[in-house]
Amino acid sequence: MSLEISNDPAPLVTDGDGVVRVRGTRVRLDTVVYAFNQGASAEEILQQYPSLTLADIYATVQLLFAAPKFR
């Protein structure tokens, strides 16, 4: 098993209505933020929103720690 480190940007896009969503899904950023702030783990968020990937969830949560204004 090898460890691969990348510097990919957060998997977020803004749709035509100005809503920030996780890229490739209809899941909104605020939905992931709310679930995380309520104590849900990445795995629990994945169970609730199976269109997400763990990598996308962790990248989104990482954004929260890098930019506390989203918390």
The first five atom37 places (N, CA, C, CB, O) and aatype in JSON, in Angstrom:
{
  "aatype": [12, 15, 10, 6, 9, 15, 2, 3, 14, 0, 14, 10, 19, 16, 3, 7, 3, 7, 19, 19, 1, 19, 1, 7, 16, 1, 19, 1, 10, 3, 16, 19, 19, 18, 0, 13, 2, 5, 7, 0, 15, 0, 6, 6, 9, 10, 5, 5, 18, 14, 15, 10, 16, 10, 0, 3, 9, 18, 0, 16, 19, 5, 10, 10, 13, 0, 0, 14, 11, 13, 1],
  "atom_mask": [
    [1, 1, 1, 1, 1],
    [1, 1, 1, 1, 1],
    [1, 1, 1, 1, 1],
    [1, 1, 1, 1, 1],
    [1, 1, 1, 1, 1],
    [1, 1, 1, 1, 1],
    [1, 1, 1, 1, 1],
    [1, 1, 1, 1, 1],
    [1, 1, 1, 1, 1],
    [1, 1, 1, 1, 1],
    [1, 1, 1, 1, 1],
    [1, 1, 1, 1, 1],
    [1, 1, 1, 1, 1],
    [1, 1, 1, 1, 1],
    [1, 1, 1, 1, 1],
    [1, 1, 1, 0, 1],
    [1, 1, 1, 1, 1],
    [1, 1, 1, 0, 1],
    [1, 1, 1, 1, 1],
    [1, 1, 1, 1, 1],
    [1, 1, 1, 1, 1],
    [1, 1, 1, 1, 1],
    [1, 1, 1, 1, 1],
    [1, 1, 1, 0, 1],
    [1, 1, 1, 1, 1],
    [1, 1, 1, 1, 1],
    [1, 1, 1, 1, 1],
    [1, 1, 1, 1, 1],
    [1, 1, 1, 1, 1],
    [1, 1, 1, 1, 1],
    [1, 1, 1, 1, 1],
    [1, 1, 1, 1, 1],
    [1, 1, 1, 1, 1],
    [1, 1, 1, 1, 1],
    [1, 1, 1, 1, 1],
    [1, 1, 1, 1, 1],
    [1, 1, 1, 1, 1],
    [1, 1, 1, 1, 1],
    [1, 1, 1, 0, 1],
    [1, 1, 1, 1, 1],
    [1, 1, 1, 1, 1],
    [1, 1, 1, 1, 1],
    [1, 1, 1, 1, 1],
    [1, 1, 1, 1, 1],
    [1, 1, 1, 1, 1],
    [1, 1, 1, 1, 1],
    [1, 1, 1, 1, 1],
    [1, 1, 1, 1, 1],
    [1, 1, 1, 1, 1],
    [1, 1, 1, 1, 1],
    [1, 1, 1, 1, 1],
    [1, 1, 1, 1, 1],
    [1, 1, 1, 1, 1],
    [1, 1, 1, 1, 1],
    [1, 1, 1, 1, 1],
    [1, 1, 1, 1, 1],
    [1, 1, 1, 1, 1],
    [1, 1, 1, 1, 1],
    [1, 1, 1, 1, 1],
    [1, 1, 1, 1, 1],
    [1, 1, 1, 1, 1],
    [1, 1, 1, 1, 1],
    [1, 1, 1, 1, 1],
    [1, 1, 1, 1, 1],
    [1, 1, 1, 1, 1],
    [1, 1, 1, 1, 1],
    [1, 1, 1, 1, 1],
    [1, 1, 1, 1, 1],
    [1, 1, 1, 1, 1],
    [1, 1, 1, 1, 1],
    [1, 1, 1, 1, 1]
  ],
  "atom_positions": [
    [[0.85, -1.18, 0.0], [0.0, 0.0, 0.0], [0.88, 1.23, 0.0], [-0.96, 0.01, 1.21], [1.82, 1.34, 0.79]],
    [[0.59, 2.14, -0.88], [1.38, 3.36, -0.94], [0.51, 4.55, -0.54], [1.97, 3.58, -2.35], [-0.71, 4.53, -0.69]],
    [[1.16, 5.55, -0.04], [0.48, 6.77, 0.37], [0.66, 7.8, -0.72], [1.02, 7.3, 1.73], [1.78, 8.09, -1.14]],
    [[-0.44, 8.33, -1.18], [-0.39, 9.34, -2.23], [-0.93, 10.65, -1.68], [-1.18, 8.9, -3.48], [-2.06, 10.72, -1.2]],
    [[-0.12, 11.68, -1.75], [-0.52, 13.0, -1.26], [-0.72, 13.9, -2.46], [0.55, 13.59, -0.27], [0.15, 14.0, -3.33]],
    [[-1.85, 14.55, -2.51], [-2.11, 15.47, -3.61], [-2.6, 16.8, -3.07], [-3.14, 14.88, -4.6], [-3.03, 16.9, -1.92]],
    [[-2.54, 17.79, -3.89], [-2.97, 19.12, -3.5], [-4.17, 19.53, -4.35], [-1.81, 20.14, -3.65], [-4.18, 20.6, -4.96]],
    [[-5.17, 18.67, -4.38], [-6.37, 18.95, -5.15], [-7.2, 20.02, -4.44], [-7.2, 17.67, -5.36], [-7.27, 20.04, -3.21]],
    [[-7.83, 20.89, -5.2], [-8.71, 21.87, -4.58], [-9.95, 21.18, -4.0], [-9.13, 22.95, -5.61], [-10.27, 20.04, -4.35]],
    [[-10.61, 21.88, -3.12], [-11.84, 21.33, -2.54], [-12.8, 20.98, -3.66], [-12.49, 22.32, -1.54], [-12.9, 21.71, -4.65]],
    [[-13.52, 19.88, -3.53], [-14.41, 19.41, -4.6], [-15.74, 20.15, -4.61], [-14.66, 17.92, -4.45], [-16.8, 19.54, -4.52]],
    [[-15.67, 21.47, -4.73], [-16.88, 22.28, -4.64], [-17.08, 23.07, -5.92], [-16.81, 23.22, -3.43], [-16.13, 23.52, -6.56]],
    [[-18.33, 23.24, -6.28], [-18.7, 24.06, -7.43], [-19.9, 24.92, -7.03], [-19.03, 23.17, -8.68], [-20.68, 24.56, -6.15]],
    [[-20.02, 26.04, -7.69], [-21.18, 26.9, -7.49], [-22.09, 26.74, -8.69], [-20.76, 28.4, -7.28], [-21.67, 26.92, -9.83]],
    [[-23.36, 26.39, -8.43], [-24.29, 26.17, -9.54], [-24.85, 27.49, -10.04], [-25.43, 25.23, -9.1], [-24.5, 28.56, -9.54]],
    [[-25.7, 27.42, -11.02], [-26.27, 28.61, -11.65], [-27.08, 29.48, -10.71], [0.0, 0.0, 0.0], [-27.27, 30.66, -10.98]],
    [[-27.55, 28.91, -9.61], [-28.33, 29.66, -8.63], [-27.47, 30.21, -7.5], [-29.42, 28.79, -8.05], [-27.98, 30.82, -6.57]],
    [[-26.14, 30.01, -7.59], [-25.23, 30.5, -6.56], [-25.11, 29.58, -5.37], [0.0, 0.0, 0.0], [-24.55, 29.98, -4.35]],
    [[-25.6, 28.35, -5.47], [-25.52, 27.39, -4.38], [-24.24, 26.57, -4.53], [-26.77, 26.45, -4.37], [-23.94, 26.04, -5.6]],
    [[-23.48, 26.49, -3.44], [-22.23, 25.73, -3.46], [-22.57, 24.26, -3.19], [-21.21, 26.28, -2.41], [-23.21, 23.93, -2.19]],
    [[-22.13, 23.4, -4.09], [-22.4, 21.96, -4.0], [-21.09, 21.18, -4.1], [-23.38, 21.51, -5.1], [-20.09, 21.68, -4.61]],
    [[-21.14, 19.95, -3.61], [-20.01, 19.05, -3.79], [-20.02, 18.62, -5.26], [-20.08, 17.79, -2.82], [-21.03, 18.15, -5.77]],
    [[-18.89, 18.79, -5.92], [-18.77, 18.54, -7.36], [-19.3, 17.16, -7.75], [-17.31, 18.68, -7.8], [-18.98, 16.16, -7.11]],
    [[-20.11, 17.12, -8.79], [-20.64, 15.86, -9.31], [-21.84, 15.33, -8.56], [0.0, 0.0, 0.0], [-22.32, 14.24, -8.84]],
    [[-22.35, 16.12, -7.58], [-23.52, 15.69, -6.8], [-24.48, 16.87, -6.67], [-23.1, 15.16, -5.39], [-24.18, 17.99, -7.1]],
    [[-25.61, 16.6, -6.08], [-26.56, 17.67, -5.75], [-26.47, 18.06, -4.28], [-28.0, 17.25, -6.1], [-27.27, 18.86, -3.8]],
    [[-25.5, 17.49, -3.56], [-25.36, 17.73, -2.12], [-24.73, 19.11, -1.91], [-24.5, 16.62, -1.44], [-23.68, 19.43, -2.46]],
    [[-25.41, 19.91, -1.11], [-24.96, 21.28, -0.84], [-23.86, 21.3, 0.22], [-26.13, 22.14, -0.39], [-23.82, 20.45, 1.11]],
    [[-22.98, 22.29, 0.11], [-21.92, 22.47, 1.1], [-22.51, 22.62, 2.48], [-21.06, 23.69, 0.75], [-22.02, 22.0, 3.43]],
    [[-23.55, 23.42, 2.62], [-24.11, 23.64, 3.96], [-24.7, 22.36, 4.55], [-25.19, 24.71, 3.9], [-24.78, 22.24, 5.78]],
    [[-25.1, 21.42, 3.73], [-25.6, 20.13, 4.22], [-24.47, 19.35, 4.88], [-26.22, 19.3, 3.07], [-24.64, 18.78, 5.96]],
    [[-23.32, 19.31, 4.23], [-22.16, 18.6, 4.79], [-21.67, 19.31, 6.06], [-21.01, 18.52, 3.75], [-21.35, 18.66, 7.05]],
    [[-21.61, 20.63, 6.01], [-21.18, 21.41, 7.18], [-22.11, 21.17, 8.36], [-21.13, 22.92, 6.84], [-21.65, 20.94, 9.48]],
    [[-23.4, 21.21, 8.12], [-24.37, 21.0, 9.19], [-24.21, 19.61, 9.81], [-25.81, 21.18, 8.67], [-24.17, 19.47, 11.03]],
    [[-24.11, 18.58, 8.97], [-23.97, 17.22, 9.48], [-22.7, 17.09, 10.31], [-23.95, 16.2, 8.32], [-22.71, 16.48, 11.38]],
    [[-21.6, 17.65, 9.82], [-20.34, 17.58, 10.55], [-20.45, 18.31, 11.88], [-19.19, 18.16, 9.72], [-20.0, 17.81, 12.91]],
    [[-21.03, 19.5, 11.87], [-21.17, 20.28, 13.1], [-22.11, 19.62, 14.11], [-21.66, 21.68, 12.78], [-22.05, 19.9, 15.31]],
    [[-23.0, 18.75, 13.62], [-23.89, 18.01, 14.51], [-23.22, 16.75, 15.07], [-25.18, 17.62, 13.77], [-23.82, 16.0, 15.84]],
    [[-21.96, 16.53, 14.68], [-21.21, 15.41, 15.23], [-21.13, 14.18, 14.34], [0.0, 0.0, 0.0], [-20.6, 13.15, 14.76]],
    [[-21.65, 14.26, 13.13], [-21.6, 13.1, 12.23], [-20.17, 12.89, 11.74], [-22.56, 13.3, 11.02], [-19.46, 13.84, 11.43]],
    [[-19.77, 11.64, 11.68], [-18.46, 11.3, 11.12], [-18.56, 11.31, 9.6], [-17.96, 9.91, 11.64], [-19.65, 11.34, 9.04]],
    [[-17.41, 11.28, 8.94], [-17.41, 11.24, 7.47], [-18.15, 10.0, 6.99], [-15.96, 11.25, 6.92], [-18.87, 10.06, 5.99]],
    [[-17.98, 8.89, 7.67], [-18.65, 7.65, 7.29], [-20.16, 7.76, 7.45], [-18.11, 6.49, 8.12], [-20.91, 7.24, 6.62]],
    [[-20.61, 8.44, 8.5], [-22.05, 8.64, 8.69], [-22.63, 9.56, 7.62], [-22.32, 9.21, 10.09], [-23.74, 9.35, 7.15]],
    [[-21.87, 10.58, 7.25], [-22.31, 11.48, 6.19], [-22.41, 10.7, 4.88], [-21.34, 12.7, 6.03], [-23.35, 10.89, 4.12]],
    [[-21.46, 9.83, 4.63], [-21.47, 9.0, 3.42], [-22.7, 8.1, 3.39], [-20.2, 8.16, 3.33], [-23.3, 7.91, 2.33]],
    [[-23.06, 7.53, 4.53], [-24.25, 6.68, 4.57], [-25.52, 7.49, 4.25], [-24.38, 6.02, 5.96], [-26.43, 6.99, 3.59]],
    [[-25.55, 8.71, 4.71], [-26.72, 9.57, 4.48], [-26.77, 10.09, 3.05], [-26.72, 10.74, 5.46], [-27.85, 10.28, 2.48]],
    [[-25.59, 10.32, 2.46], [-25.49, 10.9, 1.12], [-24.55, 10.05, 0.27], [-25.0, 12.38, 1.17], [-23.39, 10.43, 0.07]],
    [[-25.02, 8.9, -0.22], [-24.14, 7.96, -0.92], [-23.6, 8.46, -2.26], [-24.87, 6.7, -1.15], [-22.73, 7.82, -2.84]],
    [[-24.09, 9.59, -2.76], [-23.52, 10.14, -3.99], [-22.16, 10.79, -3.73], [-24.48, 11.16, -4.61], [-21.41, 11.07, -4.66]],
    [[-21.85, 11.04, -2.46], [-20.54, 11.58, -2.08], [-19.52, 10.46, -2.01], [-20.62, 12.33, -0.73], [-19.88, 9.29, -1.99]],
    [[-18.25, 10.84, -1.98], [-17.18, 9.88, -1.68], [-16.53, 10.31, -0.37], [-16.12, 9.82, -2.85], [-16.64, 11.46, 0.04]],
    [[-15.87, 9.37, 0.27], [-15.17, 9.73, 1.51], [-14.14, 10.82, 1.23], [-14.49, 8.5, 2.13], [-13.96, 11.73, 2.04]],
    [[-13.46, 10.72, 0.1], [-12.44, 11.72, -0.24], [-13.06, 13.11, -0.34], [-11.74, 11.35, -1.57], [-12.49, 14.09, 0.14]],
    [[-14.24, 13.21, -0.97], [-14.92, 14.5, -1.08], [-15.34, 15.03, 0.29], [-16.14, 14.37, -1.98], [-15.22, 16.22, 0.56]],
    [[-15.81, 14.15, 1.14], [-16.24, 14.57, 2.48], [-15.05, 15.07, 3.27], [-16.93, 13.42, 3.23], [-15.12, 16.13, 3.89]],
    [[-13.95, 14.31, 3.27], [-12.76, 14.74, 4.01], [-12.2, 16.04, 3.45], [-11.69, 13.64, 3.97], [-11.75, 16.89, 4.21]],
    [[-12.21, 16.21, 2.13], [-11.72, 17.45, 1.54], [-12.59, 18.63, 1.94], [-11.66, 17.33, 0.0], [-12.09, 19.73, 2.19]],
    [[-13.89, 18.41, 2.01], [-14.81, 19.47, 2.41], [-14.62, 19.82, 3.88], [-16.26, 19.05, 2.16], [-14.62, 21.0, 4.24]],
    [[-14.45, 18.82, 4.73], [-14.21, 19.06, 6.16], [-12.87, 19.77, 6.34], [-14.24, 17.74, 6.96], [-12.74, 20.64, 7.21]],
    [[-11.88, 19.4, 5.55], [-10.58, 20.07, 5.62], [-10.74, 21.55, 5.33], [-9.58, 19.42, 4.63], [-10.09, 22.39, 5.95]],
    [[-11.61, 21.88, 4.37], [-11.88, 23.28, 4.06], [-12.43, 24.01, 5.29], [-12.87, 23.38, 2.89], [-12.1, 25.18, 5.51]],
    [[-13.24, 23.34, 6.07], [-13.81, 23.96, 7.26], [-12.73, 24.36, 8.25], [-14.79, 23.01, 7.93], [-12.8, 25.42, 8.86]],
    [[-11.72, 23.5, 8.39], [-10.64, 23.82, 9.32], [-9.71, 24.89, 8.77], [-9.84, 22.56, 9.65], [-9.11, 25.66, 9.52]],
    [[-9.59, 24.95, 7.45], [-8.72, 25.95, 6.82], [-9.39, 27.32, 6.77], [-8.33, 25.5, 5.41], [-8.71, 28.35, 6.8]],
    [[-10.71, 27.33, 6.7], [-11.47, 28.59, 6.6], [-12.58, 28.57, 7.62], [-12.03, 28.81, 5.16], [-13.72, 28.25, 7.27]],
    [[-12.29, 28.89, 8.88], [-13.28, 28.79, 9.95], [-14.57, 29.57, 9.73], [-12.67, 29.25, 11.21], [-15.56, 29.32, 10.42]],
    [[-14.6, 30.5, 8.8], [-15.83, 31.26, 8.56], [-16.97, 30.35, 8.08], [-15.58, 32.38, 7.52], [-18.14, 30.71, 8.19]],
    [[-16.62, 29.17, 7.56], [-17.63, 28.23, 7.11], [-18.25, 27.43, 8.25], [-17.04, 27.31, 6.1], [-19.27, 26.77, 8.05]],
    [[-17.65, 27.45, 9.42], [-18.1, 26.62, 10.53], [-19.33, 27.15, 11.12], [-17.05, 26.51, 11.58], [-19.85, 26.57, 12.08]]
  ]
}
